[in-house]
Amino acid sequence: MLSKVLIKNPLLCVPMRGDTPTAALDSIWRGGHIFIEGEKISSAGPEVRDISADLVIDASRMIVLPGLVNTHHHFFQTLTRNILATQAAPLFDWLTINYEIWRGIDGGAIVCSTETAVADLLKSGCTTTTDHLYLFPEGADPLLLDYEIEAAKAMGIRFQPTRGSMSLGKSTGGLPPNDVVQSEDAIIADVKRLVRKYHSAAPGAMVKLALAPCSPFSVTEKLMRLTVELAEEYQLQIHTHLAETLDEEEFCLQKFGLRPFDYLHKLGWIRKNAWFAHAIHLNAREIEQLGQAQCGIAHCPTSNMRLGSGIAPIKELLTAGARVSLAVDGSASNDSSNLLAELRNALLLSRLREKSKWLNVAEIIWMATRGGAAVLGRDDIGEITPGKWADLILIDLDRIEYAGAQHDPLAALIFNVALQPVDYVIVNGKIVVAKGRLMSSDEAGIIRRQQEMSDRLVQRAEKQLGIRLRR
């Protein structure tokens, strides 16, 4: 590992200092330097500094940003991208088909899918990600999350996985098959084991754990309450899906007599250490209460469009005081894990609403950096500031996508987004992507192993279901 890295003369440095999106963009400078020593940013500013370093990067045609933060994903779903039978399916139908494929997931599948998801994220500028692994099929290795954590660590990303769970099977009124859910006792025991083994609350931690029962239609009320208690005991964050679709709303009204938000409120989930994926179908009262509690929101624009779920009220949530971030969601409802693409889709999707609800560049960049860090309970990343941990990305504007668009270089990253890899990704002071290529992973091997594993799972499910899942 290089101990000293100097980034000199950036075309634009976006340090994201300030307490609001607008104030954060006011801190932008041209030229100057960013100096990294070990794991932290040692010095950064518009002044030119002649500093001795192990590596000097000339950023004169590059934008330098804090690393992007992804706050909701399902890595294992990279194995079921673009399944023929789910291409036009809304959430509940999509899940019903995918559950049949996911039944076959094992430790090897988790490693493959983690490598694919993390590679995609890193190459699109993501330096910190969570993951929501809620699938533990009957008979599979119980250490699935261990495999995922170890694979992510090896690739160098800052990782905040959640110990997800499902405890409400089809026979007791839930949506998932019985053989992919677990008992509350088994889930709680594994949570305690994982916290002892992996969780760190220290600043700069590369692995932090959170708890994430999946959804109202796959988790018992008992487990939802136990999760809150465990999070208080171990000082952890909690995460789940909220108000993603009208199907979910109808399920909650029929089973609990409550809207999804009110059901979670009843169970003690509307609290500052909670963050929620999607948050689409909310009314004004619910938005206000989420803001008052300073809950976190993971906005998943591509997935919401892919499944036809709706448009989340992001402007209102920001105004109310909620902590709002961006996320790719699972790669079976996005078919990609490109976080940079979410910036553009978040901006454009908001433009389908009335003009007062449109998102601007400052808000999008905030959500992708400072907002994401805040949602994950962190103040040690998300900024290019001396003393913060060195998570940065560098993007060269000498690309055809940006030609003629550099009147506002920062906005060009969103309006003219290039879907090819970013140029440099630095995590914890270590360069993990250089000139668009992963430094510690065999991309060709990842691609081959992933496709072989995906083919095996899909072929198995086709035989069991008797339907076509491939063209």
Secondary structure as a PSIPRED ss2 file (coil, helix, strand):
# PSIPRED VFORMAT (PSIPRED V4.0)

   1 M C   1.000  0.000  0.000
   2 L C   1.000  0.000  0.000
   3 S C   1.000  0.000  0.000
   4 K E   0.000  0.000  1.000
   5 V E   0.000  0.000  1.000
   6 L E   0.000  0.000  1.000
   7 I E   0.000  0.000  1.000
   8 K E   0.000  0.000  1.000
   9 N C   1.000  0.000  0.000
  10 P C   1.000  0.000  0.000
  11 L C   1.000  0.000  0.000
  12 L E   0.000  0.000  1.000
  13 C E   0.000  0.000  1.000
  14 V C   1.000  0.000  0.000
  15 P C   1.000  0.000  0.000
  16 M C   1.000  0.000  0.000
  17 R C   1.000  0.000  0.000
  18 G C   1.000  0.000  0.000
  19 D C   1.000  0.000  0.000
  20 T C   1.000  0.000  0.000
  21 P H   0.000  1.000  0.000
  22 T H   0.000  1.000  0.000
  23 A H   0.000  1.000  0.000
  24 A H   0.000  1.000  0.000
  25 L H   0.000  1.000  0.000
  26 D C   1.000  0.000  0.000
  27 S C   1.000  0.000  0.000
  28 I C   1.000  0.000  0.000
  29 W E   0.000  0.000  1.000
  30 R C   1.000  0.000  0.000
  31 G C   1.000  0.000  0.000
  32 G C   1.000  0.000  0.000
  33 H E   0.000  0.000  1.000
  34 I E   0.000  0.000  1.000
  35 F E   0.000  0.000  1.000
  36 I E   0.000  0.000  1.000
  37 E E   0.000  0.000  1.000
  38 G C   1.000  0.000  0.000
  39 E C   1.000  0.000  0.000
  40 K E   0.000  0.000  1.000
  41 I E   0.000  0.000  1.000
  42 S E   0.000  0.000  1.000
  43 S E   0.000  0.000  1.000
  44 A E   0.000  0.000  1.000
  45 G E   0.000  0.000  1.000
  46 P C   1.000  0.000  0.000
  47 E C   1.000  0.000  0.000
  48 V C   1.000  0.000  0.000
  49 R C   1.000  0.000  0.000
  50 D C   1.000  0.000  0.000
  51 I C   1.000  0.000  0.000
  52 S C   1.000  0.000  0.000
  53 A C   1.000  0.000  0.000
  54 D C   1.000  0.000  0.000
  55 L E   0.000  0.000  1.000
  56 V E   0.000  0.000  1.000
  57 I E   0.000  0.000  1.000
  58 D E   0.000  0.000  1.000
  59 A C   1.000  0.000  0.000
  60 S C   1.000  0.000  0.000
  61 R C   1.000  0.000  0.000
  62 M E   0.000  0.000  1.000
  63 I E   0.000  0.000  1.000
  64 V E   0.000  0.000  1.000
  65 L E   0.000  0.000  1.000
  66 P E   0.000  0.000  1.000
  67 G C   1.000  0.000  0.000
  68 L E   0.000  0.000  1.000
  69 V E   0.000  0.000  1.000
  70 N E   0.000  0.000  1.000
  71 T C   1.000  0.000  0.000
  72 H C   1.000  0.000  0.000
  73 H C   1.000  0.000  0.000
  74 H C   1.000  0.000  0.000
  75 F H   0.000  1.000  0.000
  76 F H   0.000  1.000  0.000
  77 Q H   0.000  1.000  0.000
  78 T H   0.000  1.000  0.000
  79 L H   0.000  1.000  0.000
  80 T H   0.000  1.000  0.000
  81 R C   1.000  0.000  0.000
  82 N C   1.000  0.000  0.000
  83 I C   1.000  0.000  0.000
  84 L H   0.000  1.000  0.000
  85 A H   0.000  1.000  0.000
  86 T H   0.000  1.000  0.000
  87 Q C   1.000  0.000  0.000
  88 A C   1.000  0.000  0.000
  89 A C   1.000  0.000  0.000
  90 P C   1.000  0.000  0.000
  91 L H   0.000  1.000  0.000
  92 F H   0.000  1.000  0.000
  93 D H   0.000  1.000  0.000
  94 W H   0.000  1.000  0.000
  95 L H   0.000  1.000  0.000
  96 T H   0.000  1.000  0.000
  97 I H   0.000  1.000  0.000
  98 N H   0.000  1.000  0.000
  99 Y H   0.000  1.000  0.000
 100 E H   0.000  1.000  0.000
 101 I H   0.000  1.000  0.000
 102 W H   0.000  1.000  0.000
 103 R C   1.000  0.000  0.000
 104 G C   1.000  0.000  0.000
 105 I C   1.000  0.000  0.000
 106 D C   1.000  0.000  0.000
 107 G H   0.000  1.000  0.000
 108 G H   0.000  1.000  0.000
 109 A H   0.000  1.000  0.000
 110 I H   0.000  1.000  0.000
 111 V H   0.000  1.000  0.000
 112 C H   0.000  1.000  0.000
 113 S H   0.000  1.000  0.000
 114 T H   0.000  1.000  0.000
 115 E H   0.000  1.000  0.000
 116 T H   0.000  1.000  0.000
 117 A H   0.000  1.000  0.000
 118 V H   0.000  1.000  0.000
 119 A H   0.000  1.000  0.000
 120 D H   0.000  1.000  0.000
 121 L H   0.000  1.000  0.000
 122 L H   0.000  1.000  0.000
 123 K H   0.000  1.000  0.000
 124 S C   1.000  0.000  0.000
 125 G C   1.000  0.000  0.000
 126 C E   0.000  0.000  1.000
 127 T E   0.000  0.000  1.000
 128 T E   0.000  0.000  1.000
 129 T E   0.000  0.000  1.000
 130 T E   0.000  0.000  1.000
 131 D E   0.000  0.000  1.000
 132 H E   0.000  0.000  1.000
 133 L E   0.000  0.000  1.000
 134 Y C   1.000  0.000  0.000
 135 L C   1.000  0.000  0.000
 136 F C   1.000  0.000  0.000
 137 P C   1.000  0.000  0.000
 138 E C   1.000  0.000  0.000
 139 G C   1.000  0.000  0.000
 140 A C   1.000  0.000  0.000
 141 D C   1.000  0.000  0.000
 142 P C   1.000  0.000  0.000
 143 L C   1.000  0.000  0.000
 144 L H   0.000  1.000  0.000
 145 L H   0.000  1.000  0.000
 146 D H   0.000  1.000  0.000
 147 Y H   0.000  1.000  0.000
 148 E H   0.000  1.000  0.000
 149 I H   0.000  1.000  0.000
 150 E H   0.000  1.000  0.000
 151 A H   0.000  1.000  0.000
 152 A H   0.000  1.000  0.000
 153 K H   0.000  1.000  0.000
 154 A H   0.000  1.000  0.000
 155 M H   0.000  1.000  0.000
 156 G C   1.000  0.000  0.000
 157 I C   1.000  0.000  0.000
 158 R E   0.000  0.000  1.000
 159 F E   0.000  0.000  1.000
 160 Q E   0.000  0.000  1.000
 161 P E   0.000  0.000  1.000
 162 T E   0.000  0.000  1.000
 163 R E   0.000  0.000  1.000
 164 G E   0.000  0.000  1.000
 165 S E   0.000  0.000  1.000
 166 M C   1.000  0.000  0.000
 167 S C   1.000  0.000  0.000
 168 L C   1.000  0.000  0.000
 169 G C   1.000  0.000  0.000
 170 K H   0.000  1.000  0.000
 171 S H   0.000  1.000  0.000
 172 T H   0.000  1.000  0.000
 173 G C   1.000  0.000  0.000
 174 G C   1.000  0.000  0.000
 175 L C   1.000  0.000  0.000
 176 P C   1.000  0.000  0.000
 177 P C   1.000  0.000  0.000
 178 N H   0.000  1.000  0.000
 179 D H   0.000  1.000  0.000
 180 V H   0.000  1.000  0.000
 181 V C   1.000  0.000  0.000
 182 Q C   1.000  0.000  0.000
 183 S C   1.000  0.000  0.000
 184 E H   0.000  1.000  0.000
 185 D H   0.000  1.000  0.000
 186 A H   0.000  1.000  0.000
 187 I H   0.000  1.000  0.000
 188 I H   0.000  1.000  0.000
 189 A H   0.000  1.000  0.000
 190 D H   0.000  1.000  0.000
 191 V H   0.000  1.000  0.000
 192 K H   0.000  1.000  0.000
 193 R H   0.000  1.000  0.000
 194 L H   0.000  1.000  0.000
 195 V H   0.000  1.000  0.000
 196 R H   0.000  1.000  0.000
 197 K H   0.000  1.000  0.000
 198 Y H   0.000  1.000  0.000
 199 H C   1.000  0.000  0.000
 200 S C   1.000  0.000  0.000
 201 A C   1.000  0.000  0.000
 202 A C   1.000  0.000  0.000
 203 P C   1.000  0.000  0.000
 204 G C   1.000  0.000  0.000
 205 A C   1.000  0.000  0.000
 206 M C   1.000  0.000  0.000
 207 V E   0.000  0.000  1.000
 208 K C   1.000  0.000  0.000
 209 L C   1.000  0.000  0.000
 210 A E   0.000  0.000  1.000
 211 L E   0.000  0.000  1.000
 212 A E   0.000  0.000  1.000
 213 P E   0.000  0.000  1.000
 214 C C   1.000  0.000  0.000
 215 S C   1.000  0.000  0.000
 216 P C   1.000  0.000  0.000
 217 F C   1.000  0.000  0.000
 218 S C   1.000  0.000  0.000
 219 V C   1.000  0.000  0.000
 220 T C   1.000  0.000  0.000
 221 E H   0.000  1.000  0.000
 222 K H   0.000  1.000  0.000
 223 L H   0.000  1.000  0.000
 224 M H   0.000  1.000  0.000
 225 R H   0.000  1.000  0.000
 226 L H   0.000  1.000  0.000
 227 T H   0.000  1.000  0.000
 228 V H   0.000  1.000  0.000
 229 E H   0.000  1.000  0.000
 230 L H   0.000  1.000  0.000
 231 A H   0.000  1.000  0.000
 232 E H   0.000  1.000  0.000
 233 E H   0.000  1.000  0.000
 234 Y H   0.000  1.000  0.000
 235 Q C   1.000  0.000  0.000
 236 L C   1.000  0.000  0.000
 237 Q E   0.000  0.000  1.000
 238 I E   0.000  0.000  1.000
 239 H E   0.000  0.000  1.000
 240 T E   0.000  0.000  1.000
 241 H E   0.000  0.000  1.000
 242 L E   0.000  0.000  1.000
 243 A C   1.000  0.000  0.000
 244 E C   1.000  0.000  0.000
 245 T C   1.000  0.000  0.000
 246 L H   0.000  1.000  0.000
 247 D H   0.000  1.000  0.000
 248 E H   0.000  1.000  0.000
 249 E H   0.000  1.000  0.000
 250 E H   0.000  1.000  0.000
 251 F H   0.000  1.000  0.000
 252 C H   0.000  1.000  0.000
 253 L H   0.000  1.000  0.000
 254 Q H   0.000  1.000  0.000
 255 K H   0.000  1.000  0.000
 256 F H   0.000  1.000  0.000
 257 G C   1.000  0.000  0.000
 258 L C   1.000  0.000  0.000
 259 R C   1.000  0.000  0.000
 260 P H   0.000  1.000  0.000
 261 F H   0.000  1.000  0.000
 262 D H   0.000  1.000  0.000
 263 Y H   0.000  1.000  0.000
 264 L H   0.000  1.000  0.000
 265 H H   0.000  1.000  0.000
 266 K H   0.000  1.000  0.000
 267 L C   1.000  0.000  0.000
 268 G C   1.000  0.000  0.000
 269 W C   1.000  0.000  0.000
 270 I C   1.000  0.000  0.000
 271 R C   1.000  0.000  0.000
 272 K C   1.000  0.000  0.000
 273 N C   1.000  0.000  0.000
 274 A E   0.000  0.000  1.000
 275 W E   0.000  0.000  1.000
 276 F E   0.000  0.000  1.000
 277 A E   0.000  0.000  1.000
 278 H E   0.000  0.000  1.000
 279 A C   1.000  0.000  0.000
 280 I C   1.000  0.000  0.000
 281 H C   1.000  0.000  0.000
 282 L C   1.000  0.000  0.000
 283 N C   1.000  0.000  0.000
 284 A H   0.000  1.000  0.000
 285 R H   0.000  1.000  0.000
 286 E H   0.000  1.000  0.000
 287 I H   0.000  1.000  0.000
 288 E H   0.000  1.000  0.000
 289 Q H   0.000  1.000  0.000
 290 L H   0.000  1.000  0.000
 291 G H   0.000  1.000  0.000
 292 Q H   0.000  1.000  0.000
 293 A C   1.000  0.000  0.000
 294 Q C   1.000  0.000  0.000
 295 C C   1.000  0.000  0.000
 296 G E   0.000  0.000  1.000
 297 I E   0.000  0.000  1.000
 298 A E   0.000  0.000  1.000
 299 H E   0.000  0.000  1.000
 300 C C   1.000  0.000  0.000
 301 P H   0.000  1.000  0.000
 302 T H   0.000  1.000  0.000
 303 S H   0.000  1.000  0.000
 304 N H   0.000  1.000  0.000
 305 M H   0.000  1.000  0.000
 306 R H   0.000  1.000  0.000
 307 L C   1.000  0.000  0.000
 308 G C   1.000  0.000  0.000
 309 S C   1.000  0.000  0.000
 310 G C   1.000  0.000  0.000
 311 I C   1.000  0.000  0.000
 312 A C   1.000  0.000  0.000
 313 P C   1.000  0.000  0.000
 314 I H   0.000  1.000  0.000
 315 K H   0.000  1.000  0.000
 316 E H   0.000  1.000  0.000
 317 L H   0.000  1.000  0.000
 318 L H   0.000  1.000  0.000
 319 T H   0.000  1.000  0.000
 320 A H   0.000  1.000  0.000
 321 G C   1.000  0.000  0.000
 322 A C   1.000  0.000  0.000
 323 R E   0.000  0.000  1.000
 324 V E   0.000  0.000  1.000
 325 S E   0.000  0.000  1.000
 326 L E   0.000  0.000  1.000
 327 A C   1.000  0.000  0.000
 328 V C   1.000  0.000  0.000
 329 D C   1.000  0.000  0.000
 330 G C   1.000  0.000  0.000
 331 S C   1.000  0.000  0.000
 332 A C   1.000  0.000  0.000
 333 S C   1.000  0.000  0.000
 334 N C   1.000  0.000  0.000
 335 D C   1.000  0.000  0.000
 336 S C   1.000  0.000  0.000
 337 S C   1.000  0.000  0.000
 338 N C   1.000  0.000  0.000
 339 L H   0.000  1.000  0.000
 340 L H   0.000  1.000  0.000
 341 A H   0.000  1.000  0.000
 342 E H   0.000  1.000  0.000
 343 L H   0.000  1.000  0.000
 344 R H   0.000  1.000  0.000
 345 N H   0.000  1.000  0.000
 346 A H   0.000  1.000  0.000
 347 L H   0.000  1.000  0.000
 348 L H   0.000  1.000  0.000
 349 L H   0.000  1.000  0.000
 350 S H   0.000  1.000  0.000
 351 R C   1.000  0.000  0.000
 352 L C   1.000  0.000  0.000
 353 R C   1.000  0.000  0.000
 354 E C   1.000  0.000  0.000
 355 K H   0.000  1.000  0.000
 356 S H   0.000  1.000  0.000
 357 K H   0.000  1.000  0.000
 358 W C   1.000  0.000  0.000
 359 L C   1.000  0.000  0.000
 360 N C   1.000  0.000  0.000
 361 V H   0.000  1.000  0.000
 362 A H   0.000  1.000  0.000
 363 E H   0.000  1.000  0.000
 364 I H   0.000  1.000  0.000
 365 I H   0.000  1.000  0.000
 366 W H   0.000  1.000  0.000
 367 M H   0.000  1.000  0.000
 368 A H   0.000  1.000  0.000
 369 T H   0.000  1.000  0.000
 370 R H   0.000  1.000  0.000
 371 G H   0.000  1.000  0.000
 372 G H   0.000  1.000  0.000
 373 A H   0.000  1.000  0.000
 374 A H   0.000  1.000  0.000
 375 V H   0.000  1.000  0.000
 376 L C   1.000  0.000  0.000
 377 G C   1.000  0.000  0.000
 378 R C   1.000  0.000  0.000
 379 D C   1.000  0.000  0.000
 380 D C   1.000  0.000  0.000
 381 I C   1.000  0.000  0.000
 382 G C   1.000  0.000  0.000
 383 E C   1.000  0.000  0.000
 384 I C   1.000  0.000  0.000
 385 T C   1.000  0.000  0.000
 386 P C   1.000  0.000  0.000
 387 G C   1.000  0.000  0.000
 388 K C   1.000  0.000  0.000
 389 W E   0.000  0.000  1.000
 390 A C   1.000  0.000  0.000
 391 D C   1.000  0.000  0.000
 392 L E   0.000  0.000  1.000
 393 I E   0.000  0.000  1.000
 394 L E   0.000  0.000  1.000
 395 I E   0.000  0.000  1.000
 396 D E   0.000  0.000  1.000
 397 L C   1.000  0.000  0.000
 398 D C   1.000  0.000  0.000
 399 R C   1.000  0.000  0.000
 400 I H   0.000  1.000  0.000
 401 E H   0.000  1.000  0.000
 402 Y H   0.000  1.000  0.000
 403 A C   1.000  0.000  0.000
 404 G C   1.000  0.000  0.000
 405 A C   1.000  0.000  0.000
 406 Q C   1.000  0.000  0.000
 407 H C   1.000  0.000  0.000
 408 D C   1.000  0.000  0.000
 409 P H   0.000  1.000  0.000
 410 L H   0.000  1.000  0.000
 411 A H   0.000  1.000  0.000
 412 A H   0.000  1.000  0.000
 413 L H   0.000  1.000  0.000
 414 I H   0.000  1.000  0.000
 415 F H   0.000  1.000  0.000
 416 N C   1.000  0.000  0.000
 417 V C   1.000  0.000  0.000
 418 A C   1.000  0.000  0.000
 419 L C   1.000  0.000  0.000
 420 Q C   1.000  0.000  0.000
 421 P C   1.000  0.000  0.000
 422 V C   1.000  0.000  0.000
 423 D C   1.000  0.000  0.000
 424 Y E   0.000  0.000  1.000
 425 V E   0.000  0.000  1.000
 426 I E   0.000  0.000  1.000
 427 V E   0.000  0.000  1.000
 428 N C   1.000  0.000  0.000
 429 G C   1.000  0.000  0.000
 430 K E   0.000  0.000  1.000
 431 I E   0.000  0.000  1.000
 432 V E   0.000  0.000  1.000
 433 V E   0.000  0.000  1.000
 434 A E   0.000  0.000  1.000
 435 K C   1.000  0.000  0.000
 436 G C   1.000  0.000  0.000
 437 R E   0.000  0.000  1.000
 438 L E   0.000  0.000  1.000
 439 M C   1.000  0.000  0.000
 440 S C   1.000  0.000  0.000
 441 S C   1.000  0.000  0.000
 442 D C   1.000  0.000  0.000
 443 E H   0.000  1.000  0.000
 444 A H   0.000  1.000  0.000
 445 G H   0.000  1.000  0.000
 446 I H   0.000  1.000  0.000
 447 I H   0.000  1.000  0.000
 448 R H   0.000  1.000  0.000
 449 R H   0.000  1.000  0.000
 450 Q H   0.000  1.000  0.000
 451 Q H   0.000  1.000  0.000
 452 E H   0.000  1.000  0.000
 453 M H   0.000  1.000  0.000
 454 S H   0.000  1.000  0.000
 455 D H   0.000  1.000  0.000
 456 R H   0.000  1.000  0.000
 457 L H   0.000  1.000  0.000
 458 V H   0.000  1.000  0.000
 459 Q H   0.000  1.000  0.000
 460 R H   0.000  1.000  0.000
 461 A H   0.000  1.000  0.000
 462 E H   0.000  1.000  0.000
 463 K H   0.000  1.000  0.000
 464 Q H   0.000  1.000  0.000
 465 L H   0.000  1.000  0.000
 466 G C   1.000  0.000  0.000
 467 I C   1.000  0.000  0.000
 468 R C   1.000  0.000  0.000
 469 L C   1.000  0.000  0.000
 470 R C   1.000  0.000  0.000
 471 R C   1.000  0.000  0.000
